[in-house]
Structure formats: structure tokens, C-alpha cells
């Protein structure tokens, strides 16, 4: 339940168009709904601005399906990350309009007639191998109501590729820089703009990259100011942070 629905419910009780028992039943489920395996947080959107997101990895297809149905029963959006094809197929059995983004492993149901596209987030990736994580960030940011521009394969091995898009970089309210290997892209980007940069290390790289640890440490040790770092391969976390920064400008 979002703030708009809560206001509608209270107004309906006040003017008599909504019965007290019906309103009480809906309000009783506002904090969370206990499904046994999961406690679905219906209060999340009211507190944080976006409904609870399903982290599908480690959950069975039937568990993901049950959570998705409960979320959709009380709202218009279901977003699942790290979803497998099996998760998607289970959800699509009861929610035919469910969509699956194979590379970033995103499960989505969006029943909003006109989803918002506020501000401007730029998602830049170092190389094509970082595409899956970058797309997780980009798709999640769009679902969260942001206008998103993608700049992919603009890493430091060919710096002219990034510099040719300086007009796009300067138009952004916040940037998400996704890179593996030595993880240098966020430092480069942060030296070109006056807005926050959310750095996302990926697990892409040869042995000494240590599954993304080298990129993570490089980003944490960036000499450029205005860089914040999320966890390795955490495109969703980057989208959530960038979305809050972007939408704060409109408040």
C-alpha cells in the first residue's frame, strides 16, 4: 500500500464510501503478511518509496510465486532480482503478464498505466562483459521511476569512447559506473562531472582480480571525490541508491 492508497482508504471511511470493516481488513495487512516461509512487507513503499523487491536466489520457484502474488494483490509492481528461468515460469503460470530479462536475471510485473520517468540517471559500463550487471542497474532504476540513459563499453582502455558522451554525462543527476578488471571507470567519470557517482565493481577479470575484489578495493580507494561504492555485482543496490539521489532533487 502506498501513501496515495492509504489516503484514499481513510478518505473513503470518512465519507462513507468505504466500509469500516473493509478498511480495517486492509489496514491489518499493511505492516506485513505472513506467508509462512516469508513475511511480505507491505509497508515498504510507504517508508522507502518503492515496494519490497524479491531476491529470488536461494528461494524456490513456488516461494517466489507466492511472494509475487501477495505483492501484486496489494500493489501494481513486482520486481525480482537474481531470478532464474524456473522462477519466471512459476510466476508466469498465475501472472501471465510477467516478463523476464534473461541477462540481468530480472523478473518483472508492472501494471502501472503510466510509469514515471523522473530526472536522469546515466548507467555507464566499462566493457561488454559488465553488461549483465549494468542492465540490472538500468532496468531496476527504470522500474523505480527514473529516466535512464545507457552508455555501455566506454571503459578506460579506449577513453575516447567515454569522452564523446560528455554532454550526456553532464546532463545526469547521478551516474552509475559499472566496471570489473581494475575498476578504474568510476574514478574517471567522477573527475568529469559535478554529481554523485555510484560505483559498482563486477566479478569480471583474470585471476588476480579475485572475483571483483580488486575492482572493489580500487573503487574504495578512488582519488576522485563524490564516489560511493556498492557491493560486487550489486546492480540492484546501485539502482536503489541512484534512484533515491535522483528523486530527492524533485522533493
C-alpha positions in Angstrom: 0.0 0.0 0.0 1.4 3.4 -1.0 0.7 6.7 0.6 -1.9 7.6 -2.1 -3.9 4.4 -1.3 -3.7 5.0 2.4 -5.1 8.5 1.9 -7.9 7.1 -0.3 -8.8 4.5 2.2 -9.0 7.0 5.1 -11.0 9.4 2.9 -13.4 6.6 1.9 -14.1 5.8 5.6 -14.6 9.5 6.3 -17.2 10.0 3.5 -18.8 6.6 3.9 -17.8 5.1 0.5 -15.6 2.5 2.2 -16.9 0.3 4.9 -15.1 0.3 8.3 -14.6 -3.5 8.2 -13.2 -3.4 4.7 -10.8 -0.6 5.7 -9.8 -2.4 8.9 -9.0 -5.6 6.9 -6.8 -3.7 4.5 -5.0 -1.8 7.3 -4.5 -5.0 9.2 -2.3 -6.3 6.3 -0.4 -3.0 6.0 2.7 -3.9 8.1 3.3 -7.3 6.6 1.6 -10.5 5.5 3.0 -13.8 7.0 3.1 -16.5 4.3 5.0 -18.9 6.5 8.2 -19.0 4.6 8.2 -15.2 4.1 6.8 -12.2 5.7 5.9 -9.8 2.9 6.5 -6.2 3.8 3.5 -4.2 2.5 4.7 -1.1 4.4 8.0 -0.8 2.4 6.7 1.6 -0.2 5.2 3.9 2.4 8.5 4.0 4.3 11.0 3.9 1.4 9.2 4.9 -1.7 9.3 1.6 -3.6 7.7 -1.8 -2.8 9.6 -4.7 -1.4 11.8 -6.4 -4.0 12.2 -10.2 -4.2 15.7 -11.5 -4.1 15.0 -14.8 -5.9 18.3 -16.5 -5.5 18.0 -19.2 -2.8 14.2 -19.2 -2.9 12.3 -22.0 -4.6 10.1 -21.2 -7.6 6.9 -21.8 -5.5 8.2 -19.4 -2.8 8.9 -16.7 -5.4 5.4 -17.2 -6.9 3.7 -16.9 -3.6 5.5 -13.7 -2.7 4.9 -12.2 -6.1 1.2 -13.0 -5.9 0.9 -11.4 -2.5 2.8 -8.3 -3.6 0.6 -7.9 -6.7 -2.5 -8.4 -4.6 -1.7 -5.2 -2.7 0.1 -3.2 -5.4 0.9 -2.7 -9.1 4.6 -3.7 -9.3 6.6 -6.9 -8.6 10.4 -6.7 -9.1 12.5 -9.8 -8.6 16.3 -9.9 -8.9 18.7 -12.8 -9.4 15.7 -14.7 -10.9 16.1 -17.9 -12.8 14.1 -19.1 -15.8 12.4 -21.5 -13.4 11.4 -18.7 -11.1 9.9 -16.8 -14.0 8.0 -19.8 -15.3 6.4 -20.4 -11.9 5.3 -16.8 -11.6 4.0 -16.7 -15.2 1.7 -19.7 -14.5 -0.5 -17.4 -12.4 0.6 -14.0 -13.7 0.7 -14.2 -17.5 1.9 -10.6 -18.0 5.1 -11.4 -16.1 8.3 -10.5 -18.0 11.8 -12.0 -17.8 15.1 -10.2 -18.6 17.4 -13.1 -19.2 20.9 -11.5 -19.0 20.3 -9.4 -15.8 18.1 -12.1 -14.4 15.2 -9.8 -13.6 11.6 -10.8 -13.1 9.1 -8.0 -13.6 5.3 -7.4 -13.4 4.3 -3.8 -13.9 0.6 -2.9 -14.1 1.1 0.8 -13.9 -0.6 2.6 -16.8 1.9 5.4 -17.0 5.1 4.6 -15.0 7.0 7.7 -14.0 10.4 8.6 -15.6 11.9 11.3 -13.4 15.2 13.1 -13.5 18.1 11.5 -15.3 20.4 8.6 -14.3 23.2 7.5 -16.6 24.4 3.9 -16.3 27.9 3.5 -17.8 29.8 0.2 -18.1 33.5 -0.4 -18.7 33.1 -3.3 -21.1 30.6 -5.7 -22.7 31.4 -8.3 -20.1 29.9 -5.9 -17.5 26.6 -5.7 -19.4 24.6 -8.0 -17.2 25.3 -6.0 -14.0 24.8 -2.7 -15.8 21.5 -3.9 -17.2 20.4 -5.0 -13.7 21.1 -1.4 -12.6 19.4 0.2 -15.6 16.3 -1.9 -15.6 15.8 -1.6 -11.8 16.3 2.2 -12.0 13.7 2.5 -14.7 11.2 0.4 -12.8 11.8 2.6 -9.8 10.6 5.6 -11.8 13.7 7.1 -13.2 14.7 8.2 -16.7 17.8 6.2 -17.6 20.5 6.5 -20.3 22.8 3.7 -21.0 26.5 4.2 -22.0 28.0 0.7 -22.5 31.5 -0.4 -23.3 33.1 3.0 -22.5 36.0 1.8 -20.3 39.4 3.2 -19.8 41.0 1.0 -22.4 39.5 3.4 -25.0 38.9 6.6 -23.1 37.8 8.5 -26.2 34.6 6.4 -26.2 33.5 7.9 -22.9 34.7 11.5 -23.7 32.5 11.5 -26.8 29.5 11.5 -24.5 30.3 14.3 -22.1 27.1 16.1 -22.9 25.1 13.1 -21.7 27.3 12.8 -18.6 26.8 16.5 -17.7 23.0 16.2 -18.0 22.8 13.4 -15.4 21.7 13.9 -11.8 23.6 10.8 -10.8 25.8 8.3 -12.5 26.2 4.6 -12.0 29.6 3.4 -13.2 30.0 -0.4 -13.6 33.4 -2.0 -14.1 35.5 -5.1 -13.5 39.2 -5.7 -14.1 41.0 -2.8 -12.3 37.7 -0.9 -11.7 39.0 2.5 -12.9 35.9 3.8 -14.6 34.2 5.4 -11.6 37.3 7.5 -10.8 37.4 8.7 -14.4 33.7 9.5 -14.5 33.8 11.3 -11.2 36.5 13.6 -12.5 34.3 14.8 -15.3 31.0 15.6 -13.5 29.7 17.5 -10.5 27.1 14.9 -9.4 27.3 11.8 -7.3 28.8 8.6 -8.8 27.6 5.2 -7.7 30.4 2.7 -8.3 29.7 -1.0 -9.0 32.6 -3.4 -9.1 31.9 -6.6 -11.1 33.5 -10.0 -10.8 34.8 -9.7 -14.4 38.6 -10.2 -14.7 41.5 -12.6 -14.7 42.8 -14.4 -11.7 44.3 -11.5 -9.8 41.0 -9.7 -9.9 39.9 -12.1 -7.2 36.3 -12.3 -8.3 35.8 -8.5 -8.2 37.7 -7.8 -5.0 40.5 -5.9 -6.9 37.8 -3.6 -8.5 36.1 -3.1 -5.2 39.3 -2.0 -3.4 40.2 0.2 -6.3 36.8 2.0 -6.1 37.0 2.3 -2.4 40.4 3.9 -2.8 39.4 6.3 -5.6 41.2 9.6 -5.5 38.2 11.2 -7.2 35.6 12.8 -4.8 31.9 12.1 -4.8 32.2 8.3 -5.4 30.1 5.9 -3.3 30.6 2.1 -3.7 28.2 -0.8 -3.5 29.0 -4.5 -3.3 30.4 -6.7 -6.1 27.9 -7.3 -8.9 25.2 -5.4 -7.0 23.4 -3.6 -9.8 20.2 -3.5 -7.9 21.8 -1.8 -4.9 23.3 0.8 -7.2 19.9 1.4 -8.8 18.2 1.9 -5.4 20.8 4.4 -4.2 20.9 6.3 -7.5 17.1 6.4 -7.6 17.0 8.0 -4.1 19.6 10.6 -5.1 17.8 11.3 -8.4 14.3 11.7 -7.0 15.5 13.7 -3.9 16.2 16.6 -6.3 12.4 16.8 -7.1 11.3 16.8 -3.5 
